Amino acid sequence: MKPSASRPPGSARCPRCGNAFDCAMHAEPFDCWCRQMPPLPRERLDPSGRCLCPECLAAEIARVAQPEPGAESP
């Protein structure tokens, strides 16, 4: 049996919540669900970190979009 070029569903595990999810980071061509989401700012990325599941990535994107507590609007 020839191995698939992409990872099988559920092949990744979220480092935050531990849930299994489908990550296509190493698929050729790269076409993962995360490309459809808004990008995180560069300072929020950890190049040595693993991918987050859809729920944790959405929560992190929402957290970044909210102003810091106590911060004043210009």
C-alpha positions in Angstrom: 0.0 0.0 0.0 1.5 3.4 -1.0 1.4 6.1 1.7 -0.7 9.1 1.1 1.0 12.4 0.2 -1.2 14.2 2.8 -1.7 13.4 6.5 -4.8 11.4 7.4 -7.6 13.2 9.2 -7.1 13.5 12.9 -3.3 13.2 12.5 -2.5 16.4 14.5 -3.1 17.1 18.2 -3.6 20.6 19.4 -1.0 21.7 22.0 -3.5 23.8 23.9 -6.6 21.6 24.3 -5.3 18.2 23.2 -8.0 17.6 20.6 -7.2 15.7 17.4 -7.8 17.6 14.1 -6.9 17.4 10.5 -3.8 19.5 9.6 -2.7 19.8 6.0 0.5 21.8 6.8 2.6 19.2 5.0 0.2 18.4 2.2 1.3 19.1 -1.4 0.0 21.5 -2.5 -0.5 23.3 0.8 -4.2 23.8 1.2 -5.1 23.7 4.9 -8.4 25.0 6.5 -6.3 27.5 8.4 -5.6 29.5 5.2 -9.3 30.6 5.3 -8.8 32.3 8.7 -7.4 35.7 9.4 -3.6 35.6 10.0 -2.2 36.2 13.5 0.2 39.1 14.0 3.9 38.0 13.6 4.6 38.6 17.3 1.9 36.1 18.3 3.4 33.3 16.2 5.8 30.7 17.6 7.9 29.2 14.7 8.8 26.2 16.9 5.2 25.7 18.0 2.7 23.2 16.6 -0.5 24.1 14.8 -3.6 24.9 16.8 -7.0 23.2 16.2 -9.7 25.2 14.5 -11.4 26.1 17.8 -8.2 27.2 19.6 -7.0 29.2 16.5 -10.3 31.0 16.3 -10.1 31.8 20.0 -6.6 33.2 19.6 -7.7 35.3 16.6 -10.6 36.7 18.6 -8.3 37.4 21.6 -5.9 39.4 19.3 -8.8 41.4 17.8 -9.9 42.7 21.2 -8.2 45.7 22.7 -6.1 45.2 25.8 -8.0 45.9 29.0 -7.3 49.5 30.1 -6.1 50.5 26.7 -7.6 53.7 25.5 -8.8 54.2 21.9 -7.0 56.9 19.9 
